Amino acid sequence: MKISDEMSRADAWARLRFAVIGPLLAAPPQRGQLRRELKRLARTKWTHPTSGEPTRFGVKTIERWFYMAKNAPRDPVGALRRKVRKDAGTQPSVNPRLKEVIAQQYRHHRSWSYKLHSDNLVVLVKRDKTLGPMPSYASVRRYMCKAGLVKRRRKSGRQTKGTERAARRLETREVRSYEAEYVHGLWHTDFHEGSLKVKLLTEQGEWVFPRLLGVLDDCSRLCCHAQWYLDETAESFTHCLSQAILKRGLPRALMSDNGSAMIAAETTEGLAALGITHERTLPESPYQNGKQESWWNQIEGRPLAMLEGEPNLTLDLLNEATQAWVELEYHRKPHDSLAPGQNPLERYLAGPDVGRPSPSAKALKSAFRLSTWRSQRKSDGTVSIEGRRYEVPNRYRILRRILVRYARWDLSQVDMIEPRSDQVLCRLYPLDKHANADGRRRRLEPLGEAVHVEPVSQPSGVAPLLEQLIEEYRASGLPPAYLPTHQGQPPSDDNED
């Protein structure tokens, strides 16, 4: 009996021993015949459970096995298993001082292999005799595995508070697979640059690397939409997401990473306006969006691999091929993570579904815009938006600051918003200086309950407040608090002579 992949070494030995003494338990020998049967079994060759070579066992060994199994009638095979050592898993050769040194070395070099840790520990033990004898590499490796000091992937890029927080979470929290219970309960989205380095030649004669943006439904694994772009901007992100919504409907939640396109004001405000919860992964934590990462492997292995021989690859051909593969192969092929034989399209249609009907394309375009306050310039009634001046209707000339909504990539649609009700008041248009040069001006519109006052050429008399102050000052009976001069006084009668 040779050990198999599913069988542990202890089980293989226990089953072999039971096979040797099993006949003695099934047909107990007569009185005085046990010795003869033991010698017969000792002459028999058996298959070694580890090496598979023929082997024999001594009479005393077989006799010990026989009485061990006989004295455990409920579990004779378990009684024949090898006993676990009392110090198993303790690594007594690694003393407390060495454990501290290993832990300190691991804190500074988490990406080292076990062998590299052991080799550096040899040098430290030679330098410091108080650390005791050097344990073997196997002991060091077993201790580090038991203590959770496993090798970590080296982090690329600069270390930030976000990456440190993600690393601590990965070390202190378990990683579990999950799945949304309802269709449209959670969507995944992310950009991906093909590892096959697909290059496109633009009309400007430049070689560019396109990026694929995919939107997947967590419950059904259905691809709501996928499209290749030449950039990773918020404009491309909202363009793809809007198409996914138009195709499938509004989801309840969306998971993405912390890319600039995902955290742009247009994206976050649009998701909030559409009632979509935006869940973002931690930095350097692609496992949180694992379904999306796994889908990239299929993109690399199927459609991109079949386009390797195309010399004149264009963005249109790349998008058309991706759509054909998604709709006709990926959606109709059984998925390993779903029920046996079920494909993403069947799972998507089976429900249950918590999605909502999609709004119009115009409403989606209007939703993915940012809102910001702008100060109105009183001289000409304009506001500055992305370096351009926009005219505010003169009926709103009394407002000092106004709330505007627009997308930075589309300044043709700029709306003025009522902040309390979030309703669109009017549309703002860019200032046309050439048209204003004709000298014609519109009459100012009335301001509701504002009182119309005719302008006068010159004010008359002293203001009422100052008159009251002068009267109160004179009534106090105090002399004037200044020394008058003759400057500005009319000449007296004495000077007339």
C-alpha positions in Angstrom: 0.0 0.0 0.0 1.6 3.2 -1.2 0.6 6.6 0.1 -1.7 8.6 -2.2 -2.3 12.3 -2.6 -5.5 12.2 -0.5 -3.9 10.0 2.3 -1.6 11.3 5.0 1.5 9.5 6.0 0.0 8.5 9.4 -3.1 7.1 7.7 -1.0 5.1 5.3 1.1 3.5 8.0 -2.0 2.8 10.1 -3.8 1.0 7.2 -0.6 -1.0 6.4 -0.3 -2.2 10.0 -4.0 -3.1 10.1 -3.6 -5.0 6.8 -0.7 -7.0 8.4 -2.5 -8.0 11.6 -6.1 -7.9 10.2 -6.2 -11.7 9.5 -5.3 -12.4 13.1 -8.3 -10.4 14.3 -10.6 -11.9 11.8 -9.6 -15.5 12.5 -7.9 -15.7 15.9 -5.3 -18.5 16.1 -5.8 -21.4 18.4 -4.1 -21.6 21.7 -0.3 -21.9 21.2 -0.5 -21.1 17.5 0.0 -17.3 17.7 3.8 -17.5 17.6 3.7 -19.6 14.4 1.3 -17.1 12.7 3.5 -14.2 13.7 6.6 -15.8 12.1 4.6 -16.5 9.0 3.6 -12.8 8.7 7.2 -11.8 9.4 8.3 -13.7 6.3 5.7 -12.0 4.1 6.8 -9.0 2.0 4.7 -5.8 2.2 4.7 -2.6 0.2 6.4 0.3 2.0 3.8 3.2 2.3 6.4 5.8 1.4 8.9 4.3 -1.0 6.7 1.6 -2.5 9.5 -0.9 -2.2 8.9 -4.5 -0.7 9.7 -4.6 3.0 9.3 -7.0 6.0 8.6 -6.5 9.7 9.9 -8.3 12.7 7.9 -10.7 14.9 8.1 -8.4 17.9 6.8 -5.5 15.8 3.9 -7.4 14.4 3.1 -8.8 17.9 3.0 -5.2 19.3 0.6 -4.1 16.5 -1.6 -7.1 17.2 -2.1 -6.3 20.9 -2.5 -2.6 20.2 -5.4 -3.3 17.8 -6.9 -6.0 20.0 -7.1 -3.7 23.0 -8.9 -1.1 21.0 -11.9 -2.9 19.5 -13.8 0.3 18.6 -11.0 1.9 16.5 -8.3 -0.6 15.8 -6.9 1.5 12.8 -6.7 4.6 15.0 -4.8 2.7 17.6 -2.2 1.8 15.0 -1.5 5.4 14.0 1.8 6.8 15.0 1.7 8.8 18.2 2.2 12.5 18.1 5.3 13.7 19.9 4.7 15.8 23.0 7.0 18.5 21.7 5.6 18.5 18.2 5.3 22.0 16.8 7.2 23.7 19.6 10.6 24.1 17.9 12.7 23.9 21.1 15.8 24.7 19.2 14.6 28.2 18.6 15.0 29.9 22.0 13.2 33.1 23.0 16.1 35.4 22.1 16.2 34.0 18.6 12.5 34.4 18.2 12.8 38.1 19.0 15.6 38.5 16.5 13.6 36.7 13.8 10.6 38.8 14.5 12.6 42.0 14.3 14.3 40.9 11.1 10.9 40.1 9.6 9.5 43.5 10.5 12.2 45.1 8.4 12.3 42.6 5.5 8.9 41.0 5.0 9.6 40.1 1.4 12.6 37.9 2.2 12.4 34.2 1.7 12.7 31.7 4.6 16.1 30.7 3.3 17.3 34.3 3.2 16.1 34.9 6.8 17.9 31.7 7.9 21.2 32.7 6.2 21.2 36.1 7.8 20.3 34.6 11.1 23.5 32.4 10.8 25.6 35.6 10.6 23.9 37.2 13.6 24.4 34.0 15.7 28.1 34.1 14.9 28.4 37.7 15.9 26.4 37.3 19.2 27.2 34.1 21.1 24.4 34.9 23.6 21.8 34.0 21.0 22.7 30.3 21.5 23.2 27.6 19.0 21.9 28.1 15.4 18.9 26.0 14.6 18.5 24.3 11.3 16.9 25.9 8.3 13.9 23.5 8.7 13.4 24.6 12.3 13.5 28.3 11.3 11.1 27.7 8.5 8.6 25.8 10.7 8.8 28.4 13.4 8.2 31.3 11.0 5.2 29.5 9.4 3.7 28.7 12.8 4.2 32.4 14.0 2.6 33.7 10.8 5.8 35.3 9.6 5.1 34.4 6.0 6.7 36.0 2.9 4.9 39.1 1.7 4.9 40.6 -1.8 7.1 43.6 -2.1 5.0 46.7 -2.5 5.8 48.8 -5.5 5.7 52.6 -5.5 5.8 55.0 -2.5 4.5 54.1 0.9 1.4 56.1 1.9 -0.9 56.0 4.9 -3.4 54.2 2.6 -1.0 51.4 1.6 0.1 51.0 5.3 -3.6 50.7 6.4 -4.3 48.1 3.6 -1.2 46.1 4.7 -2.3 46.1 8.4 -5.8 45.0 7.4 -4.5 42.2 5.3 -2.4 41.0 8.2 -5.1 41.3 10.8 -8.3 40.4 8.9 -9.1 37.2 7.1 -9.8 37.2 3.3 -13.1 35.5 2.4 -14.9 35.0 -1.0 -18.3 36.7 -1.2 -21.2 37.0 -3.6 -24.1 39.4 -3.8 -27.5 37.7 -3.1 -29.4 39.6 -5.8 -28.8 40.6 -9.4 -27.8 44.3 -9.6 -27.1 44.3 -5.9 -23.4 45.0 -6.6 -21.4 45.9 -9.8 -17.7 45.7 -10.2 -15.7 48.1 -12.5 -12.1 48.7 -13.2 -9.7 49.7 -16.0 -7.3 47.2 -17.4 -4.3 47.6 -19.7 -3.7 44.4 -21.7 -0.6 42.5 -20.6 -0.1 41.5 -24.3 0.7 45.1 -24.9 -1.9 45.7 -27.6 -0.8 48.8 -29.5 -3.0 51.0 -31.8 -1.8 53.5 -34.4 -3.9 56.6 -34.2 -4.7 59.0 -37.0 -2.0 61.4 -35.7 0.6 58.7 -36.3 1.2 57.8 -32.6 1.3 54.4 -31.0 -1.0 54.1 -28.0 -1.9 51.4 -25.5 -5.7 51.1 -25.1 -7.3 50.3 -21.8 -10.4 48.2 -21.2 -13.1 49.3 -18.8 -15.4 46.5 -17.7 -18.6 46.5 -15.6 -19.5 43.1 -14.1 -22.6 42.1 -12.0 -21.4 40.3 -8.8 -24.3 37.9 -8.5 -24.5 36.6 -12.1 -21.0 37.5 -13.4 -22.7 39.1 -16.3 -20.7 41.7 -18.2 -23.0 44.7 -18.2 -20.7 46.5 -20.6 -17.1 46.6 -21.7 -15.3 49.1 -23.9 -11.7 50.0 -24.8 -10.5 53.6 -24.4 -7.3 55.5 -25.0 -7.3 57.1 -21.5 -8.5 56.6 -18.0 -10.5 59.7 -17.4 -13.7 60.4 -15.7 -15.3 61.1 -19.1 -14.4 57.6 -20.3 -15.6 56.1 -17.0 -19.0 57.7 -17.0 -19.4 57.0 -20.7 -18.9 53.3 -20.2 -21.0 53.2 -17.0 -23.9 55.1 -18.6 -24.0 52.5 -21.4 -24.0 49.7 -18.8 -27.0 51.3 -17.1 -28.8 51.9 -20.4 -28.3 48.2 -21.2 -29.1 46.5 -17.9 -30.7 49.1 -15.5 -29.6 50.9 -12.3 -27.7 48.9 -9.8 -27.8 49.3 -6.0 -24.0 49.5 -5.4 -20.8 49.9 -7.4 -17.3 48.8 -6.3 -14.2 50.3 -7.8 -10.7 51.2 -6.8 -9.4 54.7 -5.9 -8.4 55.8 -9.4 -8.7 59.4 -10.3 -11.6 58.6 -12.7 -13.5 56.8 -10.0 -13.1 59.5 -7.3 -13.7 62.5 -9.6 -16.5 64.9 -8.6 -18.5 64.1 -11.7 -18.5 60.4 -10.9 -19.2 60.6 -7.2 -22.0 63.2 -7.6 -23.5 61.2 -10.4 -23.6 58.0 -8.5 -25.2 59.8 -5.5 -27.8 61.5 -7.8 -28.7 58.1 -9.2 -29.0 56.4 -5.8 -26.0 54.1 -6.3 -23.8 53.3 -3.3 -20.1 53.8 -4.2 -17.9 51.3 -2.4 -14.1 51.7 -2.9 -11.4 49.2 -2.2 -8.4 50.0 -0.1 -5.1 51.0 -1.8 -3.0 48.0 -3.0 -5.9 45.6 -2.3 -6.9 44.1 -5.6 -8.2 41.0 -3.9 -11.3 43.1 -2.7 -12.3 43.4 -6.4 -11.2 39.8 -7.2 -14.0 39.0 -9.6 -12.9 41.8 -11.8 -9.3 40.8 -11.6 -10.2 37.2 -12.5 -12.2 38.4 -15.5 -9.1 40.0 -17.0 -7.5 36.6 -17.3 -10.3 35.5 -19.6 -9.9 38.7 -21.7 -6.2 38.0 -22.1 -6.6 34.3 -22.9 -9.5 34.5 -25.3 -10.3 37.7 -27.4 -6.8 39.3 -27.1 -5.1 36.0 -27.9 -7.2 35.6 -31.1 -6.2 39.2 -32.2 -2.4 38.6 -32.0 -2.2 38.0 -35.8 -4.1 41.1 -36.8 -1.5 43.7 -38.2 -4.0 46.6 -38.6 -5.7 46.6 -35.2 -7.9 49.6 -34.6 -10.0 50.7 -31.7 -13.2 50.0 -33.5 -12.1 46.4 -34.3 -10.9 45.9 -30.8 -14.3 47.0 -29.3 -16.3 45.0 -31.9 -14.3 41.8 -31.2 -14.7 42.3 -27.4 -18.5 42.8 -27.7 -18.8 39.7 -29.9 -16.9 37.6 -27.5 -18.8 38.8 -24.4 -22.3 38.4 -25.9 -21.8 35.1 -27.9 -19.2 33.2 -25.8 -18.7 34.5 -22.3 -22.4 35.0 -21.5 -23.3 31.6 -22.9 -20.5 29.5 -21.4 -21.0 27.7 -18.1 -19.2 29.6 -15.3 -17.3 27.7 -12.6 -18.5 29.9 -9.8 -22.2 29.5 -10.6 -24.5 26.4 -10.4 -23.2 23.4 -12.4 -23.8 24.0 -16.1 -25.2 27.5 -15.5 -23.9 30.4 -17.6 -23.9 34.2 -16.6 -26.9 35.0 -18.8 -29.1 32.2 -17.3 -28.1 33.3 -13.8 -28.9 37.0 -14.7 -32.3 36.1 -16.0 -33.1 33.8 -13.1 -32.9 36.6 -10.5 -33.9 37.7 -7.9 -33.4 41.2 -9.2 -33.1 44.4 -7.2 -32.3 46.6 -10.1 -34.2 49.7 -11.2 -35.2 50.9 -14.7 -32.6 53.0 -16.5 -33.2 56.7 -16.9 -32.9 58.3 -20.3 -29.5 59.0 -21.9 -30.1 62.7 -21.4 -30.8 62.2 -17.7 -27.6 60.1 -17.3 -25.5 62.7 -19.0 -27.0 65.4 -16.7 -26.4 63.3 -13.6 -22.6 62.9 -14.1 -21.6 66.5 -13.5 -20.0 68.3 -10.6 -21.6 71.1 -8.5 -19.7 74.1 -7.4 -20.2 77.7 -6.1 -19.1 80.7 -8.2 -19.0 84.4 -7.3 -20.9 86.7 -9.6 -19.0 89.6 -10.9 -21.2 92.7 -10.3 -19.7 94.8 -13.1 -21.0 92.6 -16.0 -23.0 89.8 -14.3 -20.7 86.9 -15.2 -19.1 84.0 -13.4 -15.8 82.2 -14.2 -16.0 78.4 -15.0 -12.8 76.6 -16.0 -11.2 79.8 -17.2 -14.3 81.0 -19.3 -16.8 83.7 -18.4 -20.5 82.8 -18.5 -23.4 85.3 -18.4 -25.9 85.2 -15.5 -29.4 86.3 -16.4 -29.9 89.8 -15.1 -32.9 88.8 -13.0 -30.4 87.0 -10.8 -28.1 90.0 -10.5 -28.8 90.4 -6.8 -27.1 87.1 -6.0 -23.6 87.3 -4.8 -22.7 83.5 -5.2 -24.5 81.0 -7.4 -24.4 77.2 -7.6 -23.5 75.8 -11.1 -23.4 72.3 -12.4 -21.3 71.1 -15.3 -18.9 68.4 -16.5 -15.3 69.5 -17.1 -15.2 67.8 -20.5 -18.5 69.3 -21.7 -18.8 73.0 -21.1 -21.7 73.4 -23.5 -24.1 72.4 -20.8 -23.8 74.6 -17.7 -26.8 74.9 -15.5 -27.6 77.2 -12.6 -29.0 75.3 -9.6 -31.3 76.3 -6.8 -29.4 74.9 -3.8 -32.4 74.2 -1.5 -34.5 72.2 -4.0 -31.7 71.1 -6.4 -33.7 72.2 -9.3 -32.3 73.7 -12.5 -33.1 77.5 -12.6 -31.6 78.2 -16.0 -28.9 77.4 -18.5 -25.8 79.6 -18.6 -24.1 80.5 -21.9 -20.5 81.7 -22.5 -19.9 85.4 -22.8 -19.9 86.6 -26.4 -17.7 89.7 -26.5 -18.0 90.2 -30.2 -21.8 90.2 -30.1 -21.7 92.6 -27.2 -19.6 95.0 -29.2 -22.7 96.2 -31.2 -23.7 98.5 -28.3 -27.2 97.1 -27.9 -28.2 96.3 -24.3 -31.2 94.6 -22.8 -33.5 96.4 -20.4 -33.0 95.1 -16.8 -35.7 92.8 -15.7 -37.7 93.6 -12.5 -36.6 91.9 -9.3 -40.0 90.7 -8.0 -41.0 92.8 -5.0 -38.0 95.2 -5.3 -39.1 98.9 -5.2 -38.3 100.9 -8.3 -36.6 104.1 -7.4 -36.1 107.0 -9.8 -32.6 108.3 -9.7 -32.1 112.0 -8.6 -29.4 114.4 -9.7 -28.5 115.5 -6.1 -29.5 114.5 -2.6 -31.2 117.2 -0.5 -30.6 118.2 3.2 -29.0 116.4 6.1 -29.7 112.7 6.7 -32.3 112.0 9.4 -29.9 110.1 11.6 -27.4 112.9 11.6 -30.1 115.5 12.3 -31.2 113.5 15.4 -27.6 113.3 16.7 -27.1 117.0 16.3 -30.4 117.8 18.2 -29.4 115.4 21.0 -26.0 117.0 21.2 -27.4 120.5 21.4 -30.0 119.5 24.0 -27.2 118.3 26.3 -26.3 121.9 27.1 -22.6 121.2 26.7 -20.4 123.6 24.9 -19.1 122.5 21.5 -16.1 120.3 21.9 -14.0 122.2 19.4 -12.5 125.7 19.1 -13.9 127.6 16.2 -11.8 129.6 13.8 -12.7 132.5 11.5 -12.0 130.3 8.5 -15.1 130.0 6.4 -17.0 132.6 8.5 -18.7 135.6 6.8 -17.0 138.9 7.6 -18.2 140.9 10.6 -19.7 144.4 10.6 -16.6 145.9 12.2 -14.4 145.0 9.3 -16.8 146.7 6.9 -15.4 150.2 7.9 
